[in-house]
Amino acid sequence: MVANSFKTLQDSYHTMWQLIPLHPTLKNYQTLSRQVALLRLIWNTFFMATLVTLGKLSTGLLAAYAFQYFHFRGKKWVYFAFVATIFIPFTVTMIPNYLVIAKANLLNTALGVALPQLCDATGIMIFLKAMAKIPRSLIESAYLDQIPTHRLLMNIIIPILRPSIISIGAIFFINSWNEYVWPTLILKDKSSFTLPLALQNYISSEGGTNFPLAMALATIMIIVPLVIYMVFQRYILNSISNSGLK
């Protein structure tokens, strides 16, 4: 991908698998800078991915806390109902979600993209598993000291779960950054496009693909997720199995 982003159109088709370009050029990146507003695309993608990630982390933590430490009738069945949503295909919820977003006048907005994704059962499951490893005596001591629920969550639970929060947050962010189908339905104005939507402009099923330009934009697109993974890979690889008290 990176090698072909520095090739001419002719070289990209004749030497596609050659990692060192015969005639390296920056023309593809220069063309992109003229044809698309790269900074706006990056900002739109970053903002939407951040909004979705923060929403999933917040709802996941709060729901997991309720399932772990609150006692209410039917808790097990409510939890199973949350988990069951994992098995519902996106194609089933796509049209109802679109109709709701359209009636709420949220088309072409970041909130319209983010709203149906602000809760994720996977995050709830992982946070619940991590909370189960926290010693019960620690929580009971906090209750005896009459520490309010919000302080217990903010000052005790969240610091202990920081590795899990970082790892799951990074995964949520990368998935949201790369998302294509749902934003395609909601975002019609090019000024609100994300990077995956812009990439589609250079990939045509009718044979009009400008391969080097597409590879240049794809290279730009992976920089942020790659940096996030490189910075937090230790948490991503280890925190799920080692979450809880060290």
RODO-2510 file (C-alpha; in nm, 4 decimals, decimal comma):
residues 246
     n   res          X          Y          Z
     1     m     0,0000     0,0000     0,0000
     2     v     0,2685     0,2498     0,1021
     3     a     0,4943     0,1545    -0,1885
     4     n     0,2183     0,1940    -0,4465
     5     s     0,1217     0,5321    -0,3035
     6     f     0,4585     0,6610    -0,4334
     7     k     0,4209     0,5118    -0,7830
     8     t     0,2747     0,6511    -1,1020
     9     l    -0,0476     0,5015    -1,2333
    10     q     0,1371     0,3041    -1,4991
    11     d     0,3994     0,1702    -1,2567
    12     s     0,1346     0,0716    -1,0047
    13     y    -0,0254    -0,1703    -1,2503
    14     h     0,2985    -0,3103    -1,3939
    15     t     0,4955    -0,3349    -1,0684
    16     m     0,2175    -0,3678    -0,8125
    17     w     0,4072    -0,6149    -0,5927
    18     q     0,7403    -0,4324    -0,6055
    19     l     0,8078    -0,2763    -0,2658
    20     i     1,0603    -0,0207    -0,3924
    21     p     0,9107     0,2127    -0,6585
    22     l     1,1128     0,2407    -0,9788
    23     h     1,0240     0,6078    -1,0185
    24     p     0,9125     0,7324    -0,6741
    25     t     0,6940     1,0408    -0,6788
    26     l     0,4947     1,2569    -0,4399
    27     k     0,2462     1,3461    -0,7110
    28     n    -0,0312     1,1319    -0,5602
    29     y    -0,0151     1,3117    -0,2253
    30     q     0,0040     1,6489    -0,3987
    31     t    -0,3021     1,5604    -0,6073
    32     l    -0,4917     1,4540    -0,2959
    33     s    -0,4106     1,7809    -0,1223
    34     r    -0,5664     1,9674    -0,4166
    35     q    -0,8696     1,7440    -0,4688
    36     v    -0,9858     1,6837    -0,1106
    37     a    -0,9783     1,8749     0,2162
    38     l    -0,7549     1,6312     0,4025
    39     l    -0,7560     1,8167     0,7322
    40     r    -1,1365     1,8309     0,7339
    41     l    -1,1610     1,4609     0,6482
    42     i    -0,9186     1,3708     0,9262
    43     w    -1,1027     1,5926     1,1753
    44     n    -1,4460     1,4507     1,0781
    45     t    -1,3188     1,0950     1,1172
    46     f    -1,1407     1,1687     1,4439
    47     f    -1,4390     1,3512     1,5934
    48     m    -1,6893     1,0794     1,5048
    49     a    -1,4608     0,7984     1,6221
    50     t    -1,3950     0,9816     1,9490
    51     l    -1,7663     1,0463     2,0056
    52     v    -1,8557     0,6810     1,9490
    53     t    -1,5665     0,5581     2,1641
    54     l    -1,6525     0,7823     2,4597
    55     g    -2,0182     0,6811     2,4340
    56     k    -1,9405     0,3092     2,4310
    57     l    -1,6959     0,3383     2,7199
    58     s    -1,9380     0,5428     2,9315
    59     t    -2,2413     0,3207     2,8788
    60     g    -2,0303     0,0061     2,9129
    61     l    -1,8801     0,1131     3,2451
    62     l    -2,2113     0,2285     3,3909
    63     a    -2,3998    -0,0819     3,2790
    64     a    -2,1269    -0,3179     3,4013
    65     y    -2,1179    -0,1375     3,7368
    66     a    -2,4945    -0,1788     3,7731
    67     f    -2,4842    -0,5475     3,6819
    68     q    -2,1944    -0,6173     3,9167
    69     y    -2,2881    -0,4194     4,2281
    70     f    -2,6611    -0,3445     4,2125
    71     h    -2,9310    -0,5954     4,3023
    72     f    -3,2614    -0,5764     4,1187
    73     r    -3,5261    -0,8160     3,9980
    74     g    -3,4558    -0,9824     3,6646
    75     k    -3,0910    -0,8714     3,6535
    76     k    -2,9778    -1,1936     3,4891
    77     w    -3,2388    -1,1665     3,2139
    78     v    -3,1631    -0,8022     3,1484
    79     y    -2,7957    -0,8910     3,1129
    80     f    -2,8773    -1,1756     2,8739
    81     a    -3,0891    -0,9320     2,6691
    82     f    -2,7889    -0,6995     2,6376
    83     v    -2,5587    -0,9839     2,5374
    84     a    -2,8129    -1,1124     2,2844
    85     t    -2,7814    -0,7881     2,0871
    86     i    -2,4364    -0,9062     1,9753
    87     f    -2,6047    -1,1689     1,7576
    88     i    -2,8400    -0,9255     1,5815
    89     p    -2,7037    -0,8532     1,2295
    90     f    -2,6460    -0,4907     1,1365
    91     t    -2,8737    -0,5344     0,8342
    92     v    -3,1680    -0,5909     1,0706
    93     t    -3,1244    -0,2638     1,2590
    94     m    -2,9934    -0,0544     0,9713
    95     i    -3,3265     0,0626     0,8261
    96     p    -3,5037     0,1293     1,1604
    97     n    -3,2007     0,3259     1,2818
    98     y    -3,1923     0,5263     0,9598
    99     l    -3,5624     0,6133     0,9903
   100     v    -3,5138     0,7294     1,3495
   101     i    -3,2123     0,9431     1,2559
   102     a    -3,3975     1,0912     0,9576
   103     k    -3,7065     1,1810     1,1653
   104     a    -3,4801     1,3403     1,4259
   105     n    -3,3256     1,5594     1,1515
   106     l    -2,9778     1,4235     1,2270
   107     l    -2,8748     1,3292     0,8738
   108     n    -2,5362     1,4684     0,7675
   109     t    -2,4323     1,5117     1,1313
   110     a    -2,1739     1,3447     1,3518
   111     l    -2,4423     1,2804     1,6129
   112     g    -2,6512     1,0972     1,3531
   113     v    -2,3603     0,8602     1,2896
   114     a    -2,2751     0,8158     1,6567
   115     l    -2,6169     0,7925     1,8233
   116     p    -2,7079     0,4304     1,7314
   117     q    -2,3584     0,3165     1,8326
   118     l    -2,3291     0,4661     2,1806
   119     c    -2,3869     0,1327     2,3525
   120     d    -2,1978    -0,1896     2,2896
   121     a    -2,2658    -0,5195     2,4656
   122     t    -1,9064    -0,6340     2,4100
   123     g    -1,7772    -0,3514     2,6267
   124     i    -2,0292    -0,4360     2,8986
   125     m    -1,9167    -0,7991     2,9025
   126     i    -1,5471    -0,7146     2,9238
   127     f    -1,5908    -0,4484     3,1917
   128     l    -1,8123    -0,6834     3,3929
   129     k    -1,5462    -0,9533     3,3772
   130     a    -1,2821    -0,7034     3,4916
   131     m    -1,4972    -0,5767     3,7791
   132     a    -1,5555    -0,9314     3,8979
   133     k    -1,1795    -0,9561     3,9713
   134     i    -1,1875    -0,6595     4,2099
   135     p    -1,1889    -0,7892     4,5703
   136     r    -1,5343    -0,7667     4,7189
   137     s    -1,3842    -0,6518     5,0481
   138     l    -1,2576    -0,3342     4,8809
   139     i    -1,6069    -0,2413     4,7651
   140     e    -1,7632    -0,3340     5,0996
   141     s    -1,5101    -0,1144     5,2804
   142     a    -1,6107     0,1752     5,0577
   143     y    -1,9776     0,1112     5,1412
   144     l    -1,8974     0,1049     5,5159
   145     d    -1,7177     0,4391     5,4783
   146     q    -2,0345     0,5691     5,3105
   147     i    -1,8510     0,6692     4,9952
   148     p    -2,1073     0,7867     4,7351
   149     t    -2,1582     0,5680     4,4311
   150     h    -2,0162     0,8211     4,1863
   151     r    -1,6993     0,8631     4,3947
   152     l    -1,6625     0,4864     4,4269
   153     l    -1,6816     0,4571     4,0510
   154     m    -1,4517     0,7495     3,9728
   155     n    -1,1911     0,7083     4,2472
   156     i    -1,1711     0,3303     4,2885
   157     i    -1,3289     0,1330     4,0038
   158     i    -1,2069     0,3354     3,7058
   159     p    -0,8410     0,3617     3,8203
   160     i    -0,8304    -0,0148     3,8741
   161     l    -0,9872    -0,0773     3,5314
   162     r    -0,7617     0,1693     3,3489
   163     p    -0,5814    -0,1034     3,1446
   164     s    -0,9148    -0,2472     3,0279
   165     i    -1,0552     0,0972     2,9520
   166     i    -0,7499     0,1876     2,7431
   167     s    -0,7467    -0,1385     2,5488
   168     i    -1,1200    -0,1504     2,4769
   169     g    -1,1232     0,2212     2,4002
   170     a    -0,8436     0,1755     2,1459
   171     i    -1,0321    -0,1106     1,9783
   172     f    -1,3568     0,0878     1,9721
   173     f    -1,1757     0,3883     1,8258
   174     i    -1,0035     0,1904     1,5502
   175     n    -1,3289     0,0163     1,4537
   176     s    -1,5134     0,3487     1,4425
   177     w    -1,2309     0,5125     1,2481
   178     n    -1,2560     0,2452     0,9761
   179     e    -1,6352     0,2291     0,9623
   180     y    -1,7860     0,2730     0,6170
   181     v    -2,1383     0,1352     0,5697
   182     w    -2,3334     0,3295     0,8350
   183     p    -2,1657     0,6675     0,7657
   184     t    -2,2410     0,6141     0,3956
   185     l    -2,6128     0,6040     0,4761
   186     i    -2,6106     0,9100     0,7018
   187     l    -2,3523     1,1417     0,5460
   188     k    -2,4397     1,2796     0,2011
   189     d    -2,2654     1,6174     0,2120
   190     k    -1,8983     1,5897     0,1120
   191     s    -1,8042     1,8436     0,3792
   192     s    -1,9091     1,5894     0,6442
   193     f    -1,7385     1,2876     0,4826
   194     t    -1,4962     1,0690     0,6747
   195     l    -1,1766     0,9177     0,5326
   196     p    -1,3325     0,5795     0,4378
   197     l    -1,6056     0,7606     0,2414
   198     a    -1,3504     0,9763     0,0640
   199     l    -1,1453     0,6670    -0,0199
   200     q    -1,4434     0,5207    -0,2036
   201     n    -1,4257     0,8096    -0,4536
   202     y    -1,1019     0,6620    -0,5884
   203     i    -1,2228     0,3009    -0,6032
   204     s    -1,4733     0,2147    -0,8754
   205     s    -1,6244    -0,1238    -0,9550
   206     e    -1,6570    -0,0090    -1,3176
   207     g    -1,2804    -0,0091    -1,3644
   208     g    -1,2103     0,3579    -1,3015
   209     t    -0,9994     0,3030    -0,9933
   210     n    -0,7073     0,5417    -0,9530
   211     f    -0,4977     0,2912    -0,7650
   212     p    -0,2019     0,5118    -0,6559
   213     l    -0,4336     0,7883    -0,5297
   214     a    -0,6413     0,5317    -0,3400
   215     m    -0,3266     0,3876    -0,1824
   216     a    -0,2045     0,7347    -0,0874
   217     l    -0,5320     0,8156     0,0874
   218     a    -0,5342     0,4716     0,2526
   219     t    -0,1814     0,5359     0,3813
   220     i    -0,2943     0,8641     0,5350
   221     m    -0,5990     0,6882     0,6766
   222     i    -0,4032     0,4256     0,8715
   223     i    -0,1628     0,6685     1,0418
   224     v    -0,3841     0,7537     1,3415
   225     p    -0,4997     0,3930     1,4148
   226     l    -0,1419     0,2713     1,3718
   227     v    -0,0082     0,5281     1,6186
   228     i    -0,2823     0,4400     1,8673
   229     y    -0,2036     0,0706     1,8389
   230     m     0,1715     0,1259     1,8736
   231     v     0,1231     0,3403     2,1841
   232     f    -0,1323     0,1149     2,3549
   233     q    -0,0466    -0,2299     2,2179
   234     r     0,0732    -0,3513     2,5600
   235     y    -0,2717    -0,2765     2,7029
   236     i    -0,4552    -0,4148     2,4005
   237     l    -0,2700    -0,7464     2,4153
   238     n    -0,2574    -0,7975     2,7898
   239     s    -0,5221    -0,5995     2,9741
   240     i    -0,8262    -0,8165     2,9029
   241     s    -0,6664    -1,1203     3,0673
   242     n    -0,4898    -0,9199     3,3380
   243     s    -0,7538    -0,6608     3,4199
   244     g    -0,8371    -0,5914     3,7822
   245     l    -0,5852    -0,5468     4,0634
   246     k    -0,2209    -0,5974     3,9725
***
